[in-house]
Structure formats: C-alpha cells, structure tokens
Amino acid sequence: MMHTMEAILGSILILVGIMVIFPAQQNEISLSGVGYSCLNYLDQEGLLRNYAINDMTAELNDSFRSCLPSTVDFKFKICSSADCRDITIPYNKTVYLSSYLIAGEDTYNKRLINLWIWSK
C-alpha cells in the first residue's frame, strides 16, 4: 500500500513539473511574433504612421503598453535611417527585435520603428 501511494505522489509531482516547464517555453517562443503583431495592429488602426512621422514617442509608448501583454517589457526607437541601434537593452534576457518600415512619398517621411521586446 505504501509503495502505491509513493508511486501516485511521484506521478503527480512529475506531471505538475511538466505542466510548469512547457507552457513557459511555449510563451517564450511565441513572443517573437508579438511585437510585430502589435506594430501591424497600430498601423492598421492608422496610429503608427502619425506617431512615427511626428516623433510622438510618449503616445507610441502608451499604445505599446496597451497593445502588448503585461508580462513583457520593451523599448523602441523611431529612426529615419537603417542605423537604428543606439539603445540599451538587458543583457541577461532573451530579447526579440521587430522592425516596421513606414514608407512615404519622399525621403523625409520614411521611418523605421524598432521594437525590442522581452519577458519580465
């Protein structure tokens, strides 16, 4: 009887361990598309172009906060060229980069938005 109870308890502990480990890994993998989806959503809503062209970083930050899950943190930068790297990101996290190009009729209206995203 005692060996049966130990086997049942051991099986439960193994199952709980598997359920805790695998969803966390799945969330990390799916995080790579979350940033781009948020950028695309803001573009479809007509907000992203206005924020980028007019350098409205506070408004864009608020939009990202409402669009992205609360379990992630992010930094972004609006650039007028492809050289858009001058930003400090955490070195001890897995960081994903999503880039979105806002095209315009002339060179002045083109913007690149880089969004770095990671789990808290």
C-alpha positions in Angstrom: 0.0 0.0 0.0 2.8 2.4 0.9 4.6 1.8 -2.5 1.4 2.6 -4.3 1.0 5.9 -2.5 4.6 6.8 -3.3 4.1 6.0 -7.0 1.0 8.1 -7.2 2.6 11.0 -5.4 5.7 10.7 -7.7 3.5 10.7 -10.8 1.6 13.8 -9.7 4.9 15.7 -9.0 6.2 14.8 -12.4 3.0 15.9 -14.2 3.0 19.2 -12.3 6.6 19.8 -13.2 5.9 19.1 -16.9 2.9 21.5 -16.9 5.0 24.3 -15.3 8.0 23.9 -17.6 6.5 23.5 -21.0 4.0 26.4 -21.1 6.8 28.8 -20.1 8.9 27.7 -23.1 5.9 28.0 -25.4 5.3 31.6 -24.3 9.0 32.5 -25.0 8.8 31.1 -28.5 5.5 32.9 -29.3 6.9 36.2 -28.0 8.9 36.6 -31.2 5.7 37.5 -33.2 4.0 39.5 -30.5 6.0 42.7 -31.2 5.4 42.6 -35.0 1.7 41.9 -34.4 1.4 45.0 -32.2 3.2 47.2 -34.7 1.0 45.9 -37.5 -2.2 46.4 -35.5 -1.2 50.0 -34.7 -0.5 50.6 -38.4 -3.9 49.1 -39.4 -5.6 51.4 -36.9 -3.9 54.4 -38.6 -1.9 55.4 -35.5 1.6 54.2 -36.2 2.4 56.5 -39.2 1.2 59.6 -37.4 3.3 58.7 -34.2 6.4 57.9 -36.3 6.3 60.9 -38.7 5.7 63.4 -35.8 8.1 61.7 -33.3 5.3 61.2 -30.8 7.2 58.8 -28.6 5.0 59.2 -25.5 1.9 58.4 -27.4 3.6 55.4 -29.1 4.8 54.2 -25.7 1.2 54.3 -24.3 -0.1 52.5 -27.4 2.6 49.7 -26.9 1.6 49.4 -23.3 -2.0 48.8 -24.1 -1.2 46.5 -27.1 1.5 44.3 -25.5 0.8 41.8 -22.7 1.7 43.0 -19.2 4.2 40.1 -18.9 6.6 41.7 -21.3 8.8 44.7 -21.2 10.0 46.7 -24.2 12.0 49.5 -25.7 11.6 51.1 -29.0 13.2 53.7 -31.3 11.9 55.7 -34.2 14.6 56.2 -36.8 14.9 58.0 -40.1 17.6 55.6 -41.4 18.5 51.9 -41.1 21.2 52.8 -38.5 18.8 52.4 -35.5 20.8 50.7 -32.8 21.7 53.2 -30.1 19.6 51.8 -27.3 20.3 49.9 -24.1 18.6 46.6 -23.7 19.0 44.0 -20.9 22.0 41.7 -21.4 20.6 38.8 -19.3 17.3 38.3 -21.1 16.3 36.8 -24.4 15.4 39.9 -26.5 13.4 39.8 -29.7 13.5 42.6 -32.3 10.6 43.6 -34.5 11.1 46.2 -37.2 8.5 48.1 -39.1 9.1 50.4 -42.0 6.8 53.4 -42.6 7.2 54.4 -46.2 6.5 57.8 -47.6 6.4 59.6 -50.9 9.7 61.4 -50.1 12.8 60.6 -48.1 11.7 62.8 -45.2 8.6 60.8 -44.5 10.3 57.4 -44.2 10.6 56.0 -40.7 11.9 52.7 -39.3 10.5 51.6 -35.9 12.5 49.1 -34.0 10.8 47.4 -31.1 12.8 45.3 -28.7 10.7 43.0 -26.5 11.5 40.5 -23.7 9.8 38.7 -20.8 9.8 40.4 -17.5 
